[in-house]
Amino acid sequence: MRERRIALLGATGSIGRQALEVVAANPELSVCALASGSQPLDELAAEYGVEHVQVGGDVTDLLEAAQPELVLNAVVGFAGVGATLWTLERGITLALANKESLVAAGDLALAAWRRGGGLLLPVDSEHSAVHQCLDGHAPQTLDSIVLTASGGPFRNRSAESLESVTVEQALAHPTWSMGPKITVDSATLANKGLELIEAHYLFGLEYDRIEVVVHPTSVVHAIVRFRDGAALAHLGHPDMRVPISFALTYPERRTTAVPTLDLSTGLTLEFEPPDTERFPLLLLAREAGERGGTYPCAFNAANEVAVAAFLDGRIRFTEIAASVEDALDDVDGAAVGDLDALVEADANARRITLERLATAA
Ligand SMILES: NC(=O)c1ccc[n+]([C@@H]2O[C@H](COP(=O)([O-])OP(=O)(O)OC[C@H]3O[C@@H](n4cnc5c(N)ncnc54)[C@H](OP(=O)(O)O)[C@@H]3O)[C@@H](O)[C@H]2O)c1
């Protein structure tokens, strides 16, 4: 593999830190740009010899200056939209962890991807798994895909007891170690809802061909079913360094610090359907995706606002879904125009959600 200059956006986060580990393990990878939201980057920049650094603000200026060969977008939330569009438009390889940008700006991203003609490599473990299972198979042979969900820390909780769960309990994910927003999203199943919409855009599949199942140990990351009755599954320890390394070193598959599965100790694989009554955000996401237009953008915006309020201790866990449902009832979901219109749809859904939270308080 020849040298690859990477812009690492969201460098101080969970994905960002693990990406730096992968870079350190592969001499051909180098970091030419670092971005964070508010944490300083001086130490990381010195350690990795990075010239282009930006804290907060519009990262596209940073990308213009650094001219990377690969962008790893590991920013959290809608703040990652600009970088996703910038990268796809220029045909630069995009390693995408920031699922929110594809959910909110899916139509614009697909158009930019078509124009740019570059590679879009999913970093989300389930989507990386689907991508790998699909490799080498003609699209017409595909039947459907299955995304697995751990079910989160509240999988076995009653609906009533969900009213009183704490932030600390929501942040105790059973299988993955991740940033706070996605960890709460995993507990509400909003994360799987975002991933459903992400998969729709990444793999060009209608929603009725994307299934979600709960698989508590997170060993199977995704399953791809083909029209001849065969199904391919992707298995491994739940460790993000694997999909990060796959994306950063693609098409090579480099050694990582993650061990392969040891089957000699036995392996039981359990699957069950998700409970969308206790975890309605999965269903709300599916509906928002099917309605299209700016509904997915509104779903994401309302969810971001509600999760931030929950993390701040301002609302209860169950109010996250209620806030998103109300916001989706109030927005018009108009067709996606340009980026400015999308930014407005995002801001509108945030305002509606904040107003609802203020009146409910
Ligand atoms: N963690 C995982 O295992 C995992 C798995 C699959 C997908 N993902 C996705 O990957 C993304 C990152 O997740 P994470 O768990 O790594 O989140 P995280 O630990 O909360 O880190 C988020 C990163 O984004 C940066 N950031 C926030 N706002 C920004 C802005 N306006 N401009 C530039 N950078 C900004 C943060 O900087 P500061 O530190 O300065 O705030 C931080 O570096 C999310 O979209 C998530 O859904 C994560």
PDBQT file of the ligand as one rigid body, heavy atoms in Angstrom, charges set to zero:
ROOT
HETATM    1  N1  LIG A 401     -17.888   5.135  18.995  1.00  0.00    +0.000 N 
HETATM    2  C1  LIG A 401     -18.225   4.126  18.240  1.00  0.00    +0.000 C 
HETATM    3  O1  LIG A 401     -17.915   2.973  18.544  1.00  0.00    +0.000 OA
HETATM    4  C2  LIG A 401     -19.011   4.336  16.974  1.00  0.00    +0.000 A 
HETATM    5  C3  LIG A 401     -19.426   3.235  16.213  1.00  0.00    +0.000 A 
HETATM    6  C4  LIG A 401     -20.097   3.444  15.008  1.00  0.00    +0.000 A 
HETATM    7  C5  LIG A 401     -20.354   4.737  14.584  1.00  0.00    +0.000 A 
HETATM    8  N2  LIG A 401     -19.968   5.801  15.352  1.00  0.00    +0.000 N 
HETATM    9  C6  LIG A 401     -20.273   7.138  14.897  1.00  0.00    +0.000 C 
HETATM   10  O2  LIG A 401     -19.069   7.882  14.841  1.00  0.00    +0.000 OA
HETATM   11  C7  LIG A 401     -19.304   9.254  15.170  1.00  0.00    +0.000 C 
HETATM   12  C8  LIG A 401     -18.408   9.629  16.335  1.00  0.00    +0.000 C 
HETATM   13  O3  LIG A 401     -18.784   8.848  17.455  1.00  0.00    +0.000 OA
HETATM   14  P1  LIG A 401     -17.897   8.805  18.774  1.00  0.00    +0.000 P 
HETATM   15  O4  LIG A 401     -18.497   7.726  19.609  1.00  0.00    +0.000 OA
HETATM   16  O5  LIG A 401     -16.461   8.759  18.420  1.00  0.00    +0.000 OA
HETATM   17  O6  LIG A 401     -18.276  10.223  19.413  1.00  0.00    +0.000 OA
HETATM   18  P2  LIG A 401     -17.478  11.046  20.534  1.00  0.00    +0.000 P 
HETATM   19  O7  LIG A 401     -16.608  10.134  21.313  1.00  0.00    +0.000 OA
HETATM   20  O8  LIG A 401     -18.494  11.833  21.248  1.00  0.00    +0.000 OA
HETATM   21  O9  LIG A 401     -16.547  12.008  19.666  1.00  0.00    +0.000 OA
HETATM   22  C9  LIG A 401     -17.086  12.961  18.831  1.00  0.00    +0.000 C 
HETATM   23  C10 LIG A 401     -15.996  13.719  18.147  1.00  0.00    +0.000 C 
HETATM   24  O10 LIG A 401     -16.599  14.731  17.312  1.00  0.00    +0.000 OA
HETATM   25  C11 LIG A 401     -15.964  15.982  17.600  1.00  0.00    +0.000 C 
HETATM   26  N3  LIG A 401     -16.867  17.073  17.283  1.00  0.00    +0.000 N 
HETATM   27  C12 LIG A 401     -18.041  17.398  17.861  1.00  0.00    +0.000 A 
HETATM   28  N4  LIG A 401     -18.565  18.480  17.260  1.00  0.00    +0.000 NA
HETATM   29  C13 LIG A 401     -17.693  18.847  16.284  1.00  0.00    +0.000 A 
HETATM   30  C14 LIG A 401     -17.659  19.887  15.327  1.00  0.00    +0.000 A 
HETATM   31  N5  LIG A 401     -18.638  20.788  15.274  1.00  0.00    +0.000 N 
HETATM   32  N6  LIG A 401     -16.610  19.952  14.478  1.00  0.00    +0.000 NA
HETATM   33  C15 LIG A 401     -15.594  19.043  14.532  1.00  0.00    +0.000 A 
HETATM   34  N7  LIG A 401     -15.586  18.033  15.430  1.00  0.00    +0.000 NA
HETATM   35  C16 LIG A 401     -16.610  17.946  16.282  1.00  0.00    +0.000 A 
HETATM   36  C17 LIG A 401     -15.631  15.869  19.079  1.00  0.00    +0.000 C 
HETATM   37  O11 LIG A 401     -14.715  16.881  19.452  1.00  0.00    +0.000 OA
HETATM   38  P3  LIG A 401     -14.619  17.357  21.028  1.00  0.00    +0.000 P 
HETATM   39  O12 LIG A 401     -13.989  16.212  21.742  1.00  0.00    +0.000 OA
HETATM   40  O13 LIG A 401     -13.772  18.564  20.970  1.00  0.00    +0.000 OA
HETATM   41  O14 LIG A 401     -16.018  17.609  21.466  1.00  0.00    +0.000 OA
HETATM   42  C18 LIG A 401     -15.058  14.459  19.114  1.00  0.00    +0.000 C 
HETATM   43  O15 LIG A 401     -13.756  14.449  18.607  1.00  0.00    +0.000 OA
HETATM   44  C19 LIG A 401     -20.796   9.353  15.477  1.00  0.00    +0.000 C 
HETATM   45  O16 LIG A 401     -21.488   9.756  14.331  1.00  0.00    +0.000 OA
HETATM   46  C20 LIG A 401     -21.194   7.922  15.826  1.00  0.00    +0.000 C 
HETATM   47  O17 LIG A 401     -22.548   7.650  15.544  1.00  0.00    +0.000 OA
HETATM   48  C21 LIG A 401     -19.311   5.622  16.516  1.00  0.00    +0.000 A 
ENDROOT
TORSDOF 0
